[in-house]
Amino acid sequence: MKRQLILLSDMEGASGIFESNRGAVYHGSELWREVGRQCLTSDILAVCEAATECGIDEILLYDGHFAGDAEFNVILEQLPSNVRTFDTPNREFDWRRIRGQAESDPFGLITVGQHARSGEPWAYFPHTIQTPPIKAVLVNNMHIAEIGQMALSFCGTKYIANIGCNASHKEAK
């Protein structure tokens, strides 16, 4: 049986992105091209290499930062050959389509480069949904943002780890 890992990424919580180089998260900017993409790719590559060493056969990656634009944030050419991306038009958030492309029972889910939800204290670049600006999404009276949406889309799949801004771990729990 194939062991498949679901990897969902954003950018604001990537290692190496700080207030001093905040422009690295602005999709299409010079700093994004020179710094931001490499920061996110480095984090994703570390997860992919570790997962492969642990026996994962296939890694499905959804690059969710600045969804709706066809250009990836991660530098795909630097990733191992067992990584493939979810097929969505212009990398749009289409959770039904994304979920439908994964195995019915994937090995697990890891989120990378995550930011905290809107209103989370001591967070770097917190937001729930940036465009259009939505401050809160409540599910069963629980405030969730992108991490929660991802986890719900893969309900029943082991949530293995969240790699991102320290404040993002509160939602990930």
Backbone bond lengths (Angstrom), bond angles and torsions (degrees), N, CA, C in turn:
res aa  C-N    CA-C-N  psi(-1)  N-CA   C-N-CA  omega(-1)  CA-C   N-CA-C  phi
1 M - - - 1.454 - - 1.533 109.44 -
2 K 1.317 115.78 133.68 1.460 121.77 -179.97 1.529 110.39 -70.74
3 R 1.336 115.83 133.55 1.471 120.96 176.43 1.523 107.67 -98.25
4 Q 1.328 115.14 114.55 1.460 121.39 -175.43 1.528 110.23 -113.34
5 L 1.326 115.37 133.56 1.463 122.47 177.06 1.518 108.47 -110.90
6 I 1.312 115.88 135.37 1.459 121.83 175.79 1.523 107.32 -99.16
7 L 1.306 116.09 126.22 1.466 122.82 -178.51 1.522 107.61 -122.16
8 L 1.324 115.97 117.99 1.456 121.58 -178.61 1.521 108.43 -116.60
9 S 1.335 116.14 125.24 1.464 118.53 -173.33 1.517 113.22 -122.11
10 D 1.323 113.29 152.93 1.453 124.33 170.59 1.516 104.63 -134.65
11 M 1.321 118.74 -169.59 1.454 117.59 -172.25 1.521 114.88 -126.74
12 E 1.321 117.64 -28.42 1.464 119.33 -172.72 1.523 113.29 -62.44
13 G 1.316 118.05 -24.59 1.456 121.26 -179.72 1.515 114.25 -101.49
14 A 1.329 117.77 13.86 1.469 120.60 -179.21 1.523 111.11 -69.61
15 S 1.318 116.67 145.22 1.468 122.11 177.20 1.522 109.06 -59.25
16 G 1.324 115.99 135.58 1.461 120.65 176.75 1.511 114.65 93.72
17 I 1.324 117.73 -6.25 1.463 120.39 176.76 1.520 107.79 -101.38
18 F 1.325 114.63 120.45 1.468 122.38 -175.46 1.519 109.27 -131.11
19 E 1.305 116.27 177.39 1.466 121.16 176.62 1.526 110.79 -58.08
20 S 1.318 117.28 -37.18 1.471 121.25 -177.12 1.531 113.00 -66.40
21 N 1.320 118.08 -22.41 1.468 120.55 177.55 1.532 110.84 -127.89
22 R 1.317 115.06 35.11 1.463 122.55 -176.55 1.535 112.93 -51.12
23 G 1.320 116.33 -30.75 1.463 120.21 179.92 1.516 113.33 -61.72
24 A 1.321 117.00 -13.31 1.467 120.98 -179.99 1.527 112.37 -66.81
25 V 1.326 118.23 -15.56 1.467 120.53 178.47 1.522 111.99 -93.33
26 Y 1.328 118.11 -6.44 1.465 120.78 -177.84 1.523 109.96 -82.96
27 H 1.306 114.38 102.04 1.465 123.62 -174.95 1.526 110.89 -50.42
28 G 1.325 115.37 125.72 1.451 121.55 177.24 1.516 115.07 93.32
29 S 1.342 117.26 -12.32 1.470 119.86 -179.04 1.532 110.56 -74.68
30 E 1.315 115.64 163.57 1.467 120.24 178.91 1.528 110.91 -62.28
31 L 1.345 117.06 -42.40 1.465 120.61 179.54 1.533 110.90 -65.98
32 W 1.312 116.94 -35.15 1.467 121.22 176.24 1.531 109.79 -60.89
33 R 1.331 115.88 -45.83 1.469 120.50 -179.76 1.524 112.36 -66.28
34 E 1.333 117.22 -39.65 1.464 121.36 -173.77 1.525 113.85 -86.50
35 V 1.338 117.40 -30.83 1.467 120.66 -173.45 1.532 112.28 -123.39
36 G 1.304 117.03 -54.88 1.462 121.77 -172.40 1.514 114.35 -57.02
37 R 1.317 116.59 -47.88 1.465 120.21 -179.02 1.526 110.72 -61.68
38 Q 1.318 117.42 -39.66 1.464 120.02 -179.29 1.530 111.07 -69.51
39 C 1.349 117.21 -37.60 1.476 120.21 177.60 1.526 110.47 -60.27
40 L 1.322 116.73 -49.42 1.463 120.56 -179.61 1.526 111.24 -65.26
41 T 1.313 116.70 -43.34 1.466 120.81 179.82 1.522 111.17 -60.55
42 S 1.319 117.20 -39.71 1.463 121.37 179.13 1.526 111.22 -61.13
43 D 1.337 117.03 -45.09 1.467 120.71 178.22 1.528 111.04 -63.16
44 I 1.318 116.45 -46.62 1.467 120.83 -178.74 1.525 110.68 -64.41
45 L 1.306 116.79 -41.53 1.465 120.89 178.99 1.527 111.04 -61.08
46 A 1.326 117.68 -41.70 1.470 120.99 178.79 1.528 110.67 -60.68
47 V 1.327 117.16 -43.46 1.465 121.08 178.80 1.533 110.16 -65.48
48 C 1.321 117.15 -44.10 1.472 121.13 -179.11 1.525 111.77 -62.04
49 E 1.319 116.64 -43.99 1.466 119.99 -179.92 1.521 111.33 -64.70
50 A 1.336 116.97 -43.04 1.468 120.30 178.84 1.531 110.71 -65.03
51 A 1.322 116.96 -43.32 1.465 120.86 -179.68 1.528 110.98 -62.49
52 T 1.312 116.50 -42.40 1.464 120.72 179.58 1.528 110.52 -64.20
53 E 1.328 116.79 -42.07 1.472 120.47 177.12 1.520 111.65 -61.60
54 C 1.333 117.03 -27.61 1.467 121.47 -179.26 1.529 112.56 -91.20
55 G 1.322 117.30 9.93 1.455 119.99 173.43 1.521 116.71 97.11
56 I 1.321 118.39 10.77 1.464 120.34 176.08 1.527 108.30 -73.97
57 D 1.322 116.27 129.68 1.463 121.47 -178.25 1.524 112.90 -86.07
58 E 1.332 115.46 -39.06 1.462 120.06 -175.06 1.526 109.69 -138.22
59 I 1.322 115.32 138.96 1.462 121.34 177.08 1.521 107.10 -120.89
60 L 1.335 115.34 122.86 1.460 121.26 176.11 1.522 107.88 -101.80
61 L 1.318 117.06 122.60 1.462 123.11 -175.13 1.516 111.11 -110.64
62 Y 1.344 115.53 128.68 1.464 120.46 169.03 1.521 107.57 -113.72
63 D 1.321 116.36 115.36 1.465 124.36 178.99 1.525 106.97 -91.54
64 G 1.324 116.61 98.91 1.459 120.94 -171.31 1.512 116.65 -94.80
65 H 1.335 118.34 -4.38 1.468 119.56 -179.45 1.524 109.81 -71.87
66 F 1.327 115.55 129.38 1.464 122.48 -179.02 1.528 109.68 56.68
67 A 1.334 115.05 45.78 1.463 120.78 178.93 1.522 109.51 -57.59
68 G 1.314 115.24 145.45 1.452 120.80 -177.47 1.518 112.27 104.77
69 D 1.331 116.24 -8.69 1.463 121.63 175.20 1.523 107.14 -112.04
70 A 1.297 116.79 132.07 1.467 120.93 -174.79 1.523 113.95 -66.89
71 E 1.331 118.23 -23.83 1.467 120.25 -176.19 1.527 110.89 -76.40
72 F 1.315 115.85 125.88 1.461 121.73 -178.32 1.525 111.09 -73.09
73 N 1.320 115.41 150.04 1.463 122.34 173.59 1.516 110.31 -83.64
74 V 1.310 116.22 -35.67 1.459 121.85 178.59 1.534 108.42 -82.45
75 I 1.313 115.79 145.48 1.465 121.01 178.37 1.528 106.82 -88.07
76 L 1.303 115.81 95.81 1.469 122.19 -171.66 1.520 113.19 -58.41
77 E 1.314 117.12 -33.50 1.466 121.19 -177.31 1.529 112.58 -64.33
78 Q 1.330 117.62 -18.28 1.464 121.07 -179.63 1.531 112.67 -89.60
79 L 1.320 117.55 -5.80 1.466 120.78 -175.92 1.527 111.35 -90.43
80 P 1.339 116.82 155.12 1.470 121.05 179.29 1.533 111.81 -61.75
81 S 1.305 115.57 161.79 1.468 121.32 -176.25 1.530 113.37 -69.58
82 N 1.340 118.44 -15.74 1.464 119.79 179.83 1.531 112.56 -87.75
83 V 1.332 117.23 8.66 1.464 121.95 177.86 1.523 108.57 -100.48
84 R 1.335 114.85 131.07 1.462 118.90 170.88 1.525 107.98 -133.53
85 T 1.315 115.78 154.74 1.461 119.90 -177.64 1.520 109.99 -95.97
86 F 1.322 114.96 152.92 1.459 119.99 173.35 1.521 108.05 -66.63
87 D 1.312 116.05 142.73 1.456 121.84 -178.73 1.524 109.33 -94.04
88 T 1.335 115.85 98.58 1.463 121.63 174.43 1.524 107.69 -132.06
89 P 1.332 118.11 142.76 1.461 119.67 178.78 1.533 110.65 -58.75
90 N 1.312 116.73 124.16 1.470 122.28 178.01 1.529 113.16 53.39
91 R 1.325 116.98 30.94 1.464 122.32 179.02 1.536 111.76 57.66
92 E 1.317 118.22 34.05 1.463 121.77 -177.88 1.531 111.09 -70.23
93 F 1.346 114.93 153.51 1.464 120.95 173.06 1.528 107.27 -74.45
94 D 1.277 116.81 95.69 1.458 122.57 176.09 1.519 105.28 -127.29
95 W 1.349 115.48 80.73 1.463 120.52 -171.14 1.518 112.61 -60.24
96 R 1.319 117.61 -34.34 1.466 119.24 178.98 1.533 110.00 -64.06
97 R 1.317 116.13 -44.47 1.468 120.44 179.30 1.529 110.75 -67.65
98 I 1.330 116.34 -42.34 1.464 120.99 179.43 1.529 109.63 -60.80
99 R 1.327 116.50 -49.96 1.465 120.29 -178.13 1.522 110.96 -62.39
100 G 1.308 116.98 -35.97 1.456 121.52 -178.46 1.519 114.29 -68.19
101 Q 1.328 117.36 -19.15 1.463 120.68 -179.28 1.527 112.87 -89.13
102 A 1.312 116.66 -9.70 1.466 121.00 -179.37 1.526 110.17 -93.03
103 E 1.319 115.33 162.83 1.463 120.90 173.19 1.531 108.33 -58.44
104 S 1.320 116.93 155.87 1.462 119.43 179.00 1.522 111.24 -67.73
105 D 1.324 117.04 -26.22 1.462 121.24 -179.83 1.533 109.53 -136.22
106 P 1.350 117.41 72.25 1.470 118.48 -179.70 1.522 111.11 -65.56
107 F 1.324 115.86 158.29 1.462 121.37 -178.88 1.525 111.65 -60.53
108 G 1.329 117.11 -42.35 1.452 119.29 -178.91 1.513 112.57 -177.09
109 L 1.326 113.47 178.64 1.457 123.15 -176.78 1.523 108.78 -129.07
110 I 1.327 116.57 133.51 1.464 122.28 174.23 1.519 107.32 -130.26
111 T 1.326 116.50 134.54 1.461 121.54 174.42 1.521 108.33 -106.35
112 V 1.338 115.98 138.58 1.467 122.28 -174.98 1.526 109.52 -130.61
113 G 1.340 115.99 139.17 1.461 120.98 175.79 1.516 113.51 74.88
114 Q 1.310 116.01 26.30 1.460 120.24 -172.52 1.526 113.43 -81.45
115 H 1.316 113.89 148.94 1.466 123.24 174.36 1.521 107.96 -108.34
116 A 1.323 116.01 166.45 1.463 121.00 177.69 1.532 110.16 -81.11
117 R 1.318 114.65 161.19 1.463 120.14 177.09 1.525 110.40 -72.73
118 S 1.307 116.28 162.52 1.461 122.92 179.82 1.530 110.32 -56.75
119 G 1.324 115.88 136.81 1.458 121.37 177.38 1.513 114.75 88.01
120 E 1.312 118.22 -5.54 1.471 121.60 -179.38 1.532 108.59 -73.56
121 P 1.342 117.70 122.62 1.472 119.36 -178.95 1.531 112.37 -67.54
122 W 1.307 115.65 150.06 1.462 124.39 176.01 1.529 112.34 59.66
123 A 1.314 115.40 34.62 1.463 120.39 -178.76 1.520 110.55 -104.73
124 Y 1.312 115.57 153.27 1.463 121.31 173.79 1.522 108.51 -96.21
125 F 1.322 117.42 122.05 1.460 124.92 176.55 1.532 112.00 52.40
126 P 1.353 118.57 49.69 1.464 119.35 -178.50 1.532 111.73 -70.49
127 H 1.300 116.58 138.89 1.461 122.52 171.52 1.526 107.77 -163.01
128 T 1.320 114.85 155.39 1.456 119.51 177.80 1.519 108.91 -89.38
129 I 1.297 116.74 -61.31 1.464 122.60 169.81 1.515 105.33 -137.04
130 Q 1.319 116.81 125.25 1.460 121.65 -172.60 1.524 112.07 -76.07
131 T 1.331 117.94 -45.62 1.454 120.47 -175.48 1.518 109.77 -133.01
132 P 1.315 119.10 118.69 1.452 125.18 -8.67 1.520 109.49 -68.17
133 P 1.331 117.46 156.61 1.473 118.05 -176.16 1.531 112.11 -65.70
134 I 1.317 115.27 113.48 1.464 122.32 176.51 1.517 106.45 -120.85
135 K 1.321 116.60 121.21 1.467 120.27 -175.01 1.522 113.19 -81.52
136 A 1.337 117.03 -29.32 1.465 117.97 -177.11 1.525 110.91 -151.02
137 V 1.309 114.81 139.49 1.457 123.30 169.80 1.524 104.56 -122.29
138 L 1.329 116.47 123.01 1.459 120.33 -178.77 1.527 109.80 -108.87
139 V 1.311 115.65 129.26 1.458 122.85 174.49 1.521 105.99 -125.78
140 N 1.325 116.13 118.46 1.470 120.83 -174.97 1.524 110.92 51.41
141 N 1.328 115.01 41.93 1.466 123.51 178.15 1.530 113.33 65.65
142 M 1.330 116.96 18.93 1.464 121.55 177.52 1.525 108.29 -111.05
143 H 1.334 116.03 129.08 1.466 121.47 179.05 1.525 108.79 -75.82
144 I 1.322 115.59 115.79 1.463 120.25 176.46 1.524 109.16 -120.14
145 A 1.301 115.83 159.31 1.463 121.76 173.79 1.522 107.04 -128.55
146 E 1.309 116.75 -142.20 1.462 119.88 -175.17 1.528 112.76 -65.08
147 I 1.323 118.27 -36.65 1.470 120.55 178.64 1.527 109.99 -61.69
148 G 1.322 116.59 -47.01 1.459 121.13 179.54 1.514 113.11 -63.45
149 Q 1.338 116.42 -39.17 1.464 119.91 177.89 1.526 110.61 -62.91
150 M 1.325 115.78 -42.08 1.463 120.05 179.61 1.521 110.77 -64.15
151 A 1.331 115.88 -45.63 1.463 120.26 -178.87 1.532 110.94 -63.82
152 L 1.330 116.87 -41.04 1.464 119.71 178.84 1.527 111.74 -65.93
153 S 1.312 116.90 -35.86 1.465 120.42 179.41 1.523 111.59 -64.29
154 F 1.324 116.03 -26.22 1.462 121.22 178.45 1.530 109.96 -114.78
155 C 1.327 115.83 38.88 1.460 122.47 -179.40 1.529 109.75 -52.22
156 G 1.322 115.41 131.85 1.457 121.06 -178.66 1.514 113.45 94.35
157 T 1.337 116.91 -10.62 1.464 121.53 177.56 1.522 108.40 -91.26
158 K 1.325 117.36 137.74 1.468 121.06 178.86 1.523 109.93 -59.98
159 Y 1.325 115.96 126.55 1.464 120.76 174.65 1.524 105.26 -91.03
160 I 1.318 116.66 103.87 1.460 122.28 -171.41 1.519 112.74 -79.79
161 A 1.330 117.10 -46.22 1.467 119.17 -175.06 1.517 111.44 -161.10
162 N 1.325 114.10 154.63 1.457 122.80 170.29 1.519 107.00 -121.70
163 I 1.314 116.43 126.19 1.459 121.76 178.33 1.513 106.12 -116.53
164 G 1.325 116.23 113.80 1.458 118.54 -177.80 1.507 111.90 176.69
165 C 1.322 114.91 -164.13 1.461 123.12 178.03 1.530 108.87 -51.05
166 N 1.311 116.91 137.69 1.463 121.38 -177.49 1.528 111.92 -51.46
167 A 1.324 117.35 -40.64 1.465 120.57 -178.43 1.530 112.15 -68.74
168 S 1.322 118.47 -19.90 1.471 120.89 179.76 1.527 111.89 -69.52
169 H 1.313 117.13 -20.11 1.467 120.27 -177.80 1.526 112.11 -67.43
170 K 1.329 117.66 -23.21 1.463 120.33 179.16 1.531 110.23 -64.10
171 E 1.325 116.92 -45.01 1.467 119.79 177.51 1.525 110.95 -68.76
172 A 1.318 116.46 -38.01 1.467 120.75 -177.17 1.524 112.03 -62.73
173 K 1.333 117.74 -28.82 1.469 120.32 179.96 1.501 109.61 -65.37
